[in-house]
Amino acid sequence: MLKKNLIFNPTGDDTLENRTIIKGHPTGLFNLNAVKYPWAKAMYQLMVGNFWVPEKVSGLNEDAIMYHKLSPAEARAYRGIISFLTFLDSIQTVNLPHFSDYITSPEVNLLLSIQSFQEAIHSQSYTTILETVVDAKQRDAIYYFWRDDKVLLERNEYIGRIYQDFNDVPDNASFFKALLGNFILESLYFYNGFAFFDTLAYNSRMTATGRMINYIRRDELTHVVLFSNIINEIRREFPDMYDGKIVRSLFEEAVRQEILWSHHILGDDVPGMTRLTTQQYTHWLANDRLRMIKEPPLYPEALVNPYKHLEAMADNNSEKTNFFESTVVNYTQSSSMKGSWDF
């Protein structure tokens, strides 16, 4: 069974030989000179070094002018995708502390705290975009797009229900399902939306929004790696909790919903994106994310990313690094973190 961590547990045991990713017996002390999971140190350095704030991203005033030059389909997609991304980061900010209640590795809990902060920054970023680019009369309609859009409401309710079930009854099954839901959210749900903004920027449109999205994506990629590592550690330490059938079932449903939503909000009306490329990209991406948790592909025919030409748009600094088999782009600031959290 799962038990919440005590705030302070004088009888706890923080020794490495008895430390586990969950179901351990921690004291509540963050002793970072004794780290069981070396990948956590590397992630800490990257995540903290990636600090940024939306106020530092320039050019949104130009996007406000360009917004009125978008086609009706592009403007609708812009509003709908911002609404969905805002929901995703909002629900992450609220739910991540509930995962921390059951993670018994202090070095991993530290990363979840950083992620919560980053998700809050992302929410602020979308607010900054809307305050600058979109007329004030449209903002509430964008935040609450799901109230009038059945497809988006279905998506939001599905994700929210997985998290709520875990919070209502935190047992092995609901915890594992919520971890998977988080991994899928971070690794799949954002990316057709990101591809939309990349496509606009590739055609020299809404470029400041595109830069903001690049910063957000860089953070999200570290979150993808974080949760893939958590899932892999649970599979190693608590194999009875890992359920491959649940993995594939959740991924299949996530792919279905992602394609349905992307067809609904993008269709064939955005130059550079089609229903076919949406499906191809979602299948390819799902295979890649499954690989990260050592699962076989669901779509063996999906071998190529149809948006390969957009990869350069994801790299403002032209500095890439392969990080635990996931492409993560470093920030310039991350060089200042070298040598921190030594052990």
PyMOL commands that set and color helices and strands:
alter all, ss='L'
color gray80, all
select helices_A, chain A and resi 16-18+38-49+54-56+60-67+72-100+106-133+136-143+145-147+150-168+172-189+191-202+207-237+239-241+244-265+275-292+308-314+332-337
alter helices_A, ss='H'
color red, helices_A
select strands_A, chain A and resi 320-323+326-329
alter strands_A, ss='S'
color yellow, strands_A
deselect
rebuild
show_as cartoon
